Amino acid sequence: MRADGNRQPPDAGSRTEPLYRIGGSPREPRLPVRVVILGATGSIGVQAVDLAVQQPDRLQVVGLAAWSRVDELAALVRRLEAAGAASAPAVAFADPRAVSAAARDPLLGRRLLPPGPEGLDAIAALEGADCVVNGIVGAAGLAPTLAAAAAGRRIALANKESLVVGGGLVREAVLRGGAEIVPVDSEHSALAQCLSGRTAEELERLVLTASGGPFRTWKAAAMAAARKDEVLRHPTWNMGPKITVDSATLMNKGLEVIEAHVLFGVAYRDIEVVVHPGSIVHSLAVFRDGAVVAQLGAPDMRVPLLYALAGERHWPLATERLDLARLGELRFEAPDPERFPCLALARRAGEAGGRAPIILNAANETAVAALLDDRLGFADIAAVIAATLDDLPGGPVGSLAEALETDAAARRAAQRLIAVRARR
Ligand SMILES: NC(=O)c1ccc[n+]([C@@H]2O[C@H](COP(=O)([O-])OP(=O)(O)OC[C@H]3O[C@@H](n4cnc5c(N)ncnc54)[C@H](OP(=O)(O)O)[C@@H]3O)[C@@H](O)[C@H]2O)c1
């Protein structure tokens, strides 16, 4: 994202058409809801499976997809079938190498879709499904989101990268396909609940809460020397490794600012981030008369997941209930921009729009993978992302092919920067 003179970023002060249907009145869905779970073997995917196992009269799983973990997916199918929550579901693996093992498995071989992107798109648009949970990690989730949108599905979207990398493309596909996006990210689910029965015109501002991650109280020097196991020790949520690293850098909150802009159409300058250790208040909507509506609950991803699966209804769920008197108080503080530069990088990329958020996301995914692979230190993540954004040109993105080209170029540039750092 080369310097662009003094031109005001196009999206900084402007509202856009919300992708999420603000104030739409949810209808009780036809039961059972037939569900496809993408990223079924991951943290979000397994929690979606748990919900179906608990409520087979309401949720039937008709399709599951993963990258390559064949045995783990087979175990999930076995659990679902034993609970009466699935019957010979379709399965797909994005990694072509997984497919021969899956074909030999008596459970998975029954309805195995083609490997790679073709199978992933096919299962995302599976005939007869009502709802697609997208729990894939990273930009790889974009194409299946587009396929589900084109097929007119309700998409329970955990894969925030879809909206960061392809917000405009998803918007077009949703409109054309008559689809619906319901956010699963706890903050955006909270906002959707705060906005229930309201109109976009009533809304003034959004406040996203952030736990602050494991380094909230650490000094910069200690953060720079943080070990991988310290990065991966999240204080409140138990999640997959990529989002856990993103929570430590606050890039996760940066990606969520972009996600909130796309979903709710609110200008970037009206999306605030506040650190709230404990993760009890999941986010807040500020209305034009100064009224503030917040959504609270114990941190448990099954709550926003079930809310999305239920077509934005509160179905019964056995979870920890909040005990406010025991909690005593709720704390809030401003994020520290010096120690957490990723937040400002994401905001800048979101405001610039076009290629910038794609470059940001690709550089982040590459840097996080390098950290997980012990090739990059924690403090270098932000430096690699900033340098990649500086090195590559911005500009508009018109198609999925252009988005994927930009993504690939940014990953190559970030890899080069990481290799240079490793030689120092
Ligand atoms: N975890 C949470 O509590 C949470 C909360 C809010 C939002 N989210 C969002 O939800 C998404 C998933 O996060 P997670 O923590 O559940 O991730 P995760 O535990 O790492 O699971 C990722 C899943 O995606 C699959 N996958 C990986 N690469 C893929 C590819 N190229 N194509 C198709 N499938 C692929 C994996 O399959 P294999 O197992 O075969 O590798 C796995 O099933 C992320 O966008 C994250 O930001 C997660």
The ligand as an ORCA input file, in Angstrom:
! r2SCAN-3c Opt
* xyz 0 1
  N     -12.087    -20.853     17.487
  C     -12.873    -19.889     17.920
  O     -13.336    -19.903     19.059
  C     -13.239    -18.763     16.978
  C     -13.954    -17.659     17.474
  C     -14.333    -16.656     16.593
  C     -13.985    -16.741     15.246
  N     -13.282    -17.797     14.799
  C     -12.912    -17.870     13.379
  O     -13.320    -19.131     12.877
  C     -12.407    -19.596     11.886
  C     -11.881    -20.966     12.301
  O     -11.129    -20.840     13.473
  P     -10.735    -22.107     14.368
  O     -10.120    -21.560     15.586
  O     -11.892    -23.022     14.476
  O      -9.601    -22.764     13.445
  P      -8.911    -24.214     13.580
  O      -9.224    -24.819     14.901
  O      -7.509    -24.053     13.196
  O      -9.684    -25.090     12.464
  C      -9.560    -24.787     11.109
  C     -10.392    -25.735     10.278
  O     -10.258    -25.348      8.890
  C      -9.764    -26.479      8.127
  N      -8.865    -25.921      7.099
  C      -7.636    -25.394      7.275
  N      -7.155    -24.953      6.098
  C      -8.098    -25.206      5.163
  C      -8.177    -25.020      3.759
  N      -7.161    -24.458      3.064
  N      -9.295    -25.403      3.114
  C     -10.311    -25.984      3.795
  N     -10.293    -26.207      5.130
  C      -9.204    -25.817      5.806
  C      -9.047    -27.367      9.128
  O      -8.983    -28.711      8.638
  P      -7.876    -29.776      9.202
  O      -8.262    -30.040     10.629
  O      -8.024    -30.984      8.326
  O      -6.546    -29.116      9.092
  C      -9.970    -27.195     10.344
  O     -11.109    -28.002     10.184
  C     -11.311    -18.520     11.789
  O     -11.616    -17.635     10.763
  C     -11.406    -17.796     13.126
  O     -10.967    -16.454     13.061
  C     -12.895    -18.820     15.634
*
